[in-house]
């Protein structure tokens, strides 16, 4: 892949640039099969339907899902999480979440808390990203119906133990929802082995697809109430939503162009290998952390060096505003990072950075060592100012 002039370290928000095959797949649809899938029996509509199903198959392979039709396409992870949370919870239900949740989890939960009276416990996570598993065990109640967690913190970079959490959820008869916004495509996920009932994922991050794509895996043992109603191209004579999957949860015309791009991104991930992507990004982040730790006034956030983490590192410089650091990196060095609160006030409470947020640098599957070295040099100069 040809690298651009900008050094892009904001992959945790959106991966860029994309593999060439992503744009090629999207243009192929626009120029060839841009019909509405499931809305006709002519060849173009049938071809569009096949393209969408192949995308489900690729995702099923990636996440070890038995039936591709248990994968529902959405516009992003937020849409998927809203479908999972609002489609499952009922008045009086109790939810166990964690102190590193993104607002895409927290806000729907708090909305349902205000409107229908669900109850929520946010389990403690320490500054290194370690979850208090004893507190998780003690948080279960007879009315606990859902356990939800962010697999990888978009601030700390920490990775939660899904096997252990999923086992506890199953033991107590609760559904296990995982927000894989930071790990889909960059960390191995096996829904059966990890006990995942609902998996929300973005298309535009580690899966290397375009923005406006994402999805939700729904276990065959879980039935959600649809939160979007409308045309599906099937059972049109019925007043209610179809009962068959995925139609039940995919009202409206599908984003065939975007889904084709997503399929190309997923196939690129499968070709590179998720384990290999994780290990390479981990090594790059370890190099960043080692260098940052030796700079005056720089404090790192999240797991210590040598520990598992996603492809990001968040940090602060004493006496300096995080937004200023990001501005200088962009203006003076052409390096794109993210500064602020990262839509996770709970995470900042955990990290002790609620007062001013943090700077976050995140690498991608094609980030080079030379780019990391350029970032390190820039930060060395900025921290010395």
C-alpha positions as CSV (number, residue, x, y, z in Angstrom):
1,X,0.0,0.0,0.0
2,X,1.3,3.5,-0.9
3,X,1.9,5.6,2.2
4,X,0.6,9.2,2.3
5,X,2.6,12.3,3.4
6,X,0.7,12.5,6.7
7,X,1.8,10.2,9.5
8,X,-1.6,8.9,10.6
9,X,-1.8,7.7,14.3
10,X,-5.6,7.8,14.7
11,X,-6.4,4.3,13.7
12,X,-8.4,3.7,16.9
13,X,-11.0,6.2,15.5
14,X,-10.8,5.1,11.9
15,X,-8.2,3.1,10.0
16,X,-6.6,4.9,7.0
17,X,-5.5,4.5,4.3
18,X,-7.6,1.5,3.3
19,X,-6.3,-1.5,1.3
20,X,-6.7,-0.7,-2.4
21,X,-9.1,-3.6,-2.8
22,X,-11.6,-1.8,-0.6
23,X,-12.1,1.2,-2.9
24,X,-12.0,-1.1,-5.9
25,X,-14.8,-3.3,-4.5
26,X,-16.9,-0.2,-3.8
27,X,-16.4,1.3,-7.2
28,X,-17.2,-2.1,-8.8
29,X,-20.6,-2.0,-7.1
30,X,-21.3,1.6,-8.1
31,X,-20.5,0.8,-11.7
32,X,-22.0,-2.7,-11.9
33,X,-24.4,-4.0,-9.3
34,X,-25.8,-0.9,-7.6
35,X,-29.3,-2.3,-7.2
36,X,-31.2,-2.9,-4.0
37,X,-30.5,-6.4,-2.6
38,X,-33.6,-8.4,-1.8
39,X,-35.8,-6.0,-3.6
40,X,-36.2,-7.7,-7.0
41,X,-35.5,-10.9,-8.9
42,X,-33.5,-9.3,-11.7
43,X,-29.8,-10.1,-12.1
44,X,-28.4,-6.9,-10.6
45,X,-30.5,-7.3,-7.4
46,X,-29.5,-10.9,-7.1
47,X,-25.8,-10.0,-7.6
48,X,-26.1,-7.4,-4.9
49,X,-27.6,-10.0,-2.5
50,X,-24.7,-12.4,-3.2
51,X,-22.2,-9.6,-2.5
52,X,-23.8,-8.9,0.9
53,X,-24.0,-12.6,1.8
54,X,-20.3,-13.1,0.9
55,X,-19.5,-10.3,3.4
56,X,-21.5,-12.2,6.1
57,X,-19.5,-15.3,5.2
58,X,-16.1,-13.5,5.6
59,X,-17.2,-12.0,9.0
60,X,-18.4,-15.4,10.1
61,X,-15.0,-16.9,9.3
62,X,-13.2,-14.1,11.1
63,X,-15.3,-14.4,14.3
64,X,-15.9,-18.2,14.1
65,X,-19.6,-17.8,13.7
66,X,-21.5,-20.9,12.5
67,X,-24.4,-19.2,10.7
68,X,-23.6,-16.1,8.6
69,X,-27.2,-15.1,8.8
70,X,-26.8,-14.4,12.6
71,X,-24.7,-11.4,11.5
72,X,-26.8,-8.2,11.1
73,X,-25.3,-5.2,9.3
74,X,-25.6,-1.8,10.9
75,X,-24.2,1.7,10.1
76,X,-21.6,1.5,12.9
77,X,-20.8,0.0,16.3
78,X,-23.1,2.5,18.0
79,X,-26.1,1.3,16.0
80,X,-25.2,-2.3,16.8
81,X,-24.9,-1.6,20.5
82,X,-28.2,0.2,20.6
83,X,-29.9,-2.7,18.9
84,X,-28.4,-5.1,21.4
85,X,-29.1,-3.1,24.5
86,X,-32.6,-1.7,23.6
87,X,-33.6,-4.9,21.9
88,X,-32.9,-7.0,24.9
89,X,-33.5,-5.2,28.2
90,X,-36.9,-4.9,29.8
91,X,-38.1,-2.9,32.8
92,X,-36.5,-4.0,36.1
93,X,-33.6,-5.8,34.4
94,X,-30.2,-5.5,36.0
95,X,-27.0,-4.9,33.9
96,X,-23.3,-5.4,34.8
97,X,-21.0,-3.1,32.8
98,X,-17.5,-1.8,33.5
99,X,-15.7,1.5,34.2
100,X,-14.1,1.6,30.8
101,X,-17.2,1.7,28.7
102,X,-17.6,4.0,25.7
103,X,-20.6,6.3,25.6
104,X,-22.0,4.0,23.0
105,X,-22.7,1.6,25.8
106,X,-23.1,4.0,28.7
107,X,-25.6,6.4,27.2
108,X,-28.1,3.7,26.0
109,X,-27.9,2.1,29.4
110,X,-28.4,5.4,31.2
111,X,-31.3,6.2,28.9
112,X,-33.1,3.0,29.7
113,X,-32.3,3.5,33.4
114,X,-34.2,6.9,33.2
115,X,-37.0,5.7,31.0
116,X,-37.9,2.1,31.9
117,X,-36.1,1.6,35.2
118,X,-33.3,-0.8,34.5
119,X,-30.5,-1.0,37.0
120,X,-26.8,-0.8,36.2
121,X,-23.6,-1.5,38.1
122,X,-20.3,-0.4,36.6
123,X,-17.6,-2.7,37.9
124,X,-14.2,-1.3,38.9
125,X,-11.3,-1.3,36.5
126,X,-8.0,0.0,37.9
127,X,-5.6,2.5,36.1
128,X,-3.7,-0.4,34.5
129,X,-7.0,-1.7,33.0
130,X,-7.3,-4.7,35.3
131,X,-11.0,-5.7,35.9
132,X,-12.0,-6.7,39.5
133,X,-13.3,-10.1,38.7
134,X,-14.4,-10.7,42.3
135,X,-16.6,-7.6,42.1
136,X,-18.0,-9.0,38.8
137,X,-18.9,-12.2,40.6
138,X,-20.5,-10.4,43.5
139,X,-22.5,-8.1,41.2
140,X,-24.8,-10.7,39.9
141,X,-28.4,-10.6,41.1
142,X,-31.5,-12.8,40.2
143,X,-32.6,-10.0,37.8
144,X,-29.3,-9.7,36.0
145,X,-30.0,-10.3,32.3
146,X,-27.1,-8.7,30.6
147,X,-23.3,-8.4,31.0
148,X,-21.7,-5.9,28.7
149,X,-18.1,-4.9,28.3
150,X,-15.7,-3.1,26.0
151,X,-13.2,-5.8,24.9
152,X,-10.5,-3.2,24.5
153,X,-10.5,0.2,26.1
154,X,-10.2,3.0,23.6
155,X,-8.3,5.1,26.2
156,X,-6.3,2.6,28.3
157,X,-5.5,0.1,25.5
158,X,-6.3,-2.6,28.0
159,X,-7.9,-5.9,27.0
160,X,-10.5,-7.5,29.2
161,X,-10.6,-11.3,29.8
162,X,-13.7,-12.3,27.8
163,X,-13.3,-16.0,28.5
164,X,-13.7,-15.4,32.3
165,X,-16.5,-12.8,31.9
166,X,-18.4,-14.9,29.4
167,X,-18.2,-18.0,31.7
168,X,-19.6,-16.0,34.6
169,X,-22.4,-14.6,32.5
170,X,-23.4,-18.1,31.2
171,X,-23.2,-19.5,34.7
172,X,-25.7,-16.9,35.9
173,X,-28.0,-17.1,32.9
174,X,-27.2,-13.6,31.6
175,X,-26.6,-12.6,28.0
176,X,-23.0,-11.5,27.2
177,X,-22.6,-8.4,25.0
178,X,-19.1,-7.4,23.8
179,X,-18.2,-4.1,22.3
180,X,-15.4,-5.0,19.9
181,X,-14.8,-1.5,18.5
182,X,-11.1,-1.7,19.4
183,X,-10.4,-5.3,18.8
184,X,-12.4,-6.6,15.7
185,X,-9.7,-7.4,13.1
186,X,-6.8,-6.7,15.4
187,X,-7.3,-9.3,18.2
188,X,-8.5,-12.9,17.8
189,X,-12.2,-13.3,18.7
190,X,-14.0,-16.6,18.8
191,X,-17.7,-16.1,19.8
192,X,-18.2,-19.7,20.8
193,X,-15.0,-20.2,22.7
194,X,-15.4,-16.8,24.5
195,X,-19.1,-17.3,25.4
196,X,-20.2,-14.2,23.4
197,X,-23.9,-13.9,22.8
198,X,-23.8,-10.5,21.1
199,X,-20.8,-9.0,19.4
200,X,-20.9,-5.4,18.2
201,X,-18.2,-4.4,15.7
202,X,-17.3,-1.5,13.4
203,X,-16.4,-1.8,9.8
204,X,-14.2,1.3,9.6
205,X,-11.5,0.5,12.2
206,X,-9.6,-2.8,12.4
207,X,-11.7,-4.4,9.7
208,X,-10.3,-1.8,7.2
209,X,-13.7,-1.1,5.6
210,X,-15.4,2.2,5.0
211,X,-17.2,4.5,7.4
212,X,-20.9,3.9,7.7
213,X,-20.5,0.1,8.1
214,X,-20.6,-2.2,11.1
215,X,-22.6,-5.1,12.5
216,X,-24.0,-7.2,15.3
217,X,-23.6,-10.9,15.8
218,X,-26.7,-12.3,17.5
219,X,-26.5,-15.8,19.0
220,X,-29.2,-18.2,17.7
221,X,-30.2,-18.5,21.4
222,X,-30.9,-14.8,21.7
223,X,-34.0,-13.1,20.3
224,X,-33.9,-9.3,20.3
225,X,-36.8,-7.0,19.8
226,X,-36.2,-4.9,16.6
227,X,-35.8,-1.2,17.2
228,X,-36.1,-0.4,13.5
229,X,-39.2,-1.3,11.6
230,X,-39.9,-1.1,7.8
231,X,-39.4,-2.8,4.5
232,X,-37.1,-5.8,4.2
233,X,-38.1,-7.2,0.8
234,X,-39.5,-10.3,2.6
235,X,-42.8,-11.2,4.2
236,X,-44.1,-7.8,2.9
237,X,-47.7,-8.8,3.4
238,X,-47.2,-9.1,7.1
239,X,-47.8,-6.2,9.5
240,X,-44.9,-7.1,11.7
241,X,-41.2,-7.4,11.1
242,X,-40.2,-10.8,9.5
243,X,-39.1,-13.4,12.0
244,X,-36.3,-14.8,9.8
245,X,-32.8,-13.5,10.2
246,X,-31.1,-11.3,9.2
247,X,-34.2,-9.6,7.7
248,X,-35.8,-9.1,11.1
249,X,-33.1,-6.6,12.0
250,X,-32.2,-5.0,8.7
251,X,-35.2,-2.8,7.7
252,X,-34.5,-0.5,4.8
253,X,-32.2,-0.6,1.8
254,X,-28.8,-2.1,2.5
255,X,-25.5,-0.2,2.1
256,X,-24.4,-2.5,-0.6
257,X,-21.5,-0.3,-1.7
258,X,-20.2,0.0,1.9
259,X,-20.7,-3.7,2.7
260,X,-18.7,-4.6,-0.4
261,X,-15.9,-2.4,0.8
262,X,-16.2,-4.0,4.3
263,X,-16.0,-7.5,2.8
264,X,-12.8,-6.5,1.0
265,X,-11.3,-5.1,4.2
266,X,-12.2,-8.3,6.1
267,X,-10.6,-10.5,3.4
268,X,-7.5,-8.4,3.7
269,X,-7.5,-9.0,7.5
270,X,-7.9,-12.7,7.0
271,X,-5.1,-12.7,4.5
272,X,-2.7,-10.8,6.8
273,X,-3.8,-12.8,9.8
274,X,-5.3,-11.3,13.0
275,X,-2.7,-12.7,15.3
276,X,0.1,-11.3,13.1
277,X,-1.6,-7.9,13.0
278,X,-1.9,-7.9,16.8
279,X,1.7,-8.9,17.4
280,X,3.0,-6.3,14.9
281,X,1.0,-3.4,16.4
282,X,1.9,-4.5,19.9
283,X,5.6,-4.3,19.1
284,X,5.2,-0.8,17.6
285,X,3.3,0.4,20.7
286,X,5.9,-1.1,23.0
287,X,8.6,1.0,21.1
288,X,6.4,4.1,21.5
289,X,5.9,3.5,25.2
290,X,9.6,2.8,25.9
291,X,10.6,6.1,24.2
292,X,7.7,8.2,25.7
293,X,8.5,6.9,29.2
294,X,12.0,8.4,29.1
295,X,10.8,11.9,28.1
296,X,10.5,14.7,30.7
297,X,7.1,15.1,32.2
298,X,5.4,12.4,30.1
299,X,3.1,10.0,31.9
300,X,1.7,6.9,30.2
301,X,-1.9,5.6,30.7
302,X,-3.0,2.0,30.8
303,X,-1.1,-1.4,31.0
304,X,2.6,-1.4,31.7
305,X,5.1,-2.2,29.0
306,X,5.2,-5.9,28.2
307,X,1.6,-6.4,29.0
308,X,-1.1,-7.2,26.5
309,X,-2.7,-4.1,24.9
310,X,-4.4,-2.9,21.7
311,X,-2.5,-0.8,19.2
312,X,-2.7,2.5,21.1
313,X,-1.0,4.4,23.8
314,X,-2.5,7.4,25.7
315,X,-0.4,9.8,27.6
316,X,-0.1,13.3,29.0
317,X,2.7,15.9,29.4
318,X,2.9,17.6,32.7
319,X,1.8,21.2,32.6
320,X,0.7,20.9,29.0
321,X,-2.8,20.7,27.6
322,X,-3.5,17.5,25.6
323,X,-5.2,19.5,22.8
324,X,-2.0,21.6,22.5
325,X,0.2,18.5,22.1
326,X,-2.1,17.2,19.4
327,X,-2.2,20.6,17.6
328,X,1.6,20.8,17.6
329,X,2.0,17.3,16.3
330,X,-0.4,18.0,13.5
331,X,0.8,21.5,12.5
332,X,4.5,21.2,13.0
333,X,5.2,17.6,12.2
334,X,2.3,16.3,10.1
335,X,1.3,13.7,12.7
336,X,-2.4,13.0,13.3
337,X,-3.3,11.9,16.8
338,X,-6.4,12.2,19.0
339,X,-6.7,14.4,22.1
340,X,-9.6,14.9,24.5
341,X,-12.0,12.6,26.2
342,X,-12.4,9.9,23.5
343,X,-16.1,9.6,24.3
344,X,-15.3,7.6,27.5
345,X,-15.7,9.7,30.6
346,X,-15.8,6.5,32.6
347,X,-12.4,5.6,31.2
348,X,-10.9,8.9,32.2
349,X,-12.3,8.6,35.7
350,X,-10.5,5.2,35.9
351,X,-7.3,6.7,34.6
352,X,-7.5,9.8,36.7
353,X,-7.4,12.1,33.7
354,X,-10.9,13.6,33.9
355,X,-9.5,17.1,34.4
356,X,-8.0,17.5,30.9
357,X,-8.3,14.3,28.9
358,X,-5.3,12.8,27.2
359,X,-3.4,12.4,23.9
360,X,-3.9,9.1,22.1
361,X,-1.6,7.7,19.4
362,X,-2.8,4.6,17.7
363,X,-1.1,2.5,15.0
364,X,-2.6,0.5,12.1
365,X,-1.8,-2.7,10.3
366,X,0.6,-0.9,7.9
367,X,2.2,1.5,10.3
368,X,6.0,1.6,9.7
369,X,8.9,1.7,12.2
370,X,10.0,4.9,10.5
371,X,6.7,6.6,11.3
372,X,7.0,5.5,14.9
373,X,10.6,7.0,15.0
374,X,9.3,10.3,13.5
375,X,6.6,10.4,16.2
376,X,9.1,9.7,18.9
377,X,11.4,12.5,17.6
378,X,8.5,15.0,17.5
379,X,7.4,14.2,21.0
380,X,11.0,14.4,22.3
381,X,11.2,18.0,20.9
382,X,7.7,19.0,22.1
383,X,8.2,17.6,25.6
384,X,11.5,19.5,25.9
385,X,9.8,22.9,25.1
